[in-house]
Structure formats: C-alpha cells, structure tokens
Amino acid sequence: MKWLTEYGVITCKHELGVVSLATTQDLVTIEQRKVLVENDPEGRLITGCPNIGATIKPCTRTLNVEVGYSDFLRIHGQRICLDTVTGLTDGTPPGVVKYTVRDPGQQLVTEVL
C-alpha cells in the first residue's frame, strides 16, 4: 500500500468528481510532496461531479474516511493515509456514493504488512 501525498488524486464514484487535497503536516515529504495524515481527506471539496439532476445532489464534499489509515505509522500522532483511503461523499443517494484513491501521488514509499 502506497502512502498518499498532496499530489494524489481522489475521485468520487462518478469518476469525474475530484477531491481538493490539503495537508495538515509539513514534516514528512516524498519527493517534496507532503504526506497526508488522518483527517486530511475528510470534509474536502469535490468539484466536477457529473451526478446532476432534478432530485439528484452531486458529490460536493467528502465525509469521514472509513478505511485507509495506517495502523502502524504516524506523524505527530496522526495515522498516515494510504492509497486504500475510502469513505462516503455527500452525494445522492445518501450513504451510497464513495470516494477512492485513483493515484497516490507517488510511487516510491509503501507500507508492507
């Protein structure tokens, strides 16, 4: 499992909705790309979701991460994000539409279990 960086790409299930990533730590980088830690992918803006209709709400925000935080590695006490990060969006139908990592933003560093 690769570490997720600020150059990573996370999309909603509709593939065109891209999550705006930001980091809360600047101590650890990979190729000068900051590593994302716990809570960084949560509550982020999603732009470009094509799921639009009269009674359909497009994905506009990420909700809590369900899986994808390291159980072993931490930065300042916060678990690092892995390329397995997955959670729900605020899109319709509620509780169904997920976001996932398309690209971790680096290909060098992995966590091996």
C-alpha positions in Angstrom: 0.0 0.0 0.0 1.5 3.3 -1.1 1.5 6.4 1.1 -0.9 9.2 -0.1 0.6 12.6 -0.8 -0.8 16.1 -1.6 -0.3 15.3 -5.3 -2.6 12.3 -5.1 -5.9 12.1 -6.9 -9.1 11.1 -5.1 -12.4 10.9 -7.0 -16.0 10.2 -6.2 -17.6 7.0 -7.6 -18.8 9.0 -10.6 -15.1 9.3 -11.7 -15.1 13.0 -12.7 -15.6 14.4 -9.3 -12.1 15.3 -8.0 -11.3 15.9 -4.3 -9.3 19.0 -3.4 -6.5 17.8 -1.1 -4.6 19.7 1.5 -2.2 18.6 4.2 -2.0 19.5 7.9 1.6 18.5 8.4 4.8 19.6 6.6 7.4 17.4 8.4 7.4 14.4 6.1 7.5 14.6 2.4 8.2 12.2 -0.5 9.9 13.9 -3.5 8.9 17.2 -1.9 5.3 16.2 -1.7 3.7 16.4 1.7 2.2 13.2 3.1 -1.4 13.2 4.0 -2.4 12.2 7.6 -5.5 11.4 9.5 -8.4 13.7 8.8 -6.7 15.4 5.8 -9.1 13.8 3.2 -12.3 14.5 5.3 -14.6 17.4 4.7 -12.8 18.3 1.4 -14.4 20.0 -1.6 -15.3 17.8 -4.6 -15.5 19.5 -8.0 -16.7 18.2 -11.3 -19.1 15.5 -10.2 -21.5 14.8 -13.1 -24.2 13.3 -10.9 -26.7 16.1 -11.6 -30.5 16.1 -11.9 -33.8 17.5 -10.6 -33.7 15.4 -7.4 -30.1 14.4 -7.5 -27.4 16.1 -5.5 -23.8 15.9 -6.9 -20.9 15.0 -4.7 -19.6 18.2 -3.3 -17.8 17.1 0.0 -16.0 14.1 1.4 -17.3 12.6 4.6 -15.3 10.6 7.2 -12.7 8.1 6.0 -14.0 4.5 6.5 -10.7 2.7 5.8 -7.2 3.6 4.6 -5.4 5.0 7.6 -2.2 3.1 8.6 -2.4 1.1 11.8 1.4 1.3 12.2 2.8 4.6 11.0 2.1 8.0 12.4 3.3 11.6 12.0 2.8 13.8 15.1 0.5 11.1 16.5 -1.8 11.1 13.4 -2.0 8.0 11.2 -0.8 8.4 7.7 -3.1 8.0 4.7 -2.6 5.0 2.4 -3.8 4.5 -1.2 -6.7 2.5 0.2 -8.5 5.5 1.6 -12.2 5.2 1.1 -15.2 7.0 2.5 -18.6 8.4 1.6 -19.5 11.6 -0.1 -22.4 13.9 0.5 -23.9 13.0 -2.9 -27.2 11.2 -3.6 -28.3 8.6 -2.8 -27.1 9.3 0.8 -24.9 6.7 2.3 -24.0 5.0 -1.0 -21.6 7.1 -3.1 -18.0 6.6 -2.1 -14.7 8.3 -2.9 -11.5 6.4 -3.6 -7.9 7.0 -4.5 -7.1 6.9 -8.2 -3.4 7.9 -7.8 -1.5 8.2 -4.5 0.7 11.0 -5.9 4.0 9.0 -5.6 5.3 5.5 -6.4 8.3 5.2 -4.1 7.1 4.6 -0.5 4.9 1.7 0.6 3.7 0.2 3.9 4.2 -3.5 4.0 2.2 -5.5 6.5 
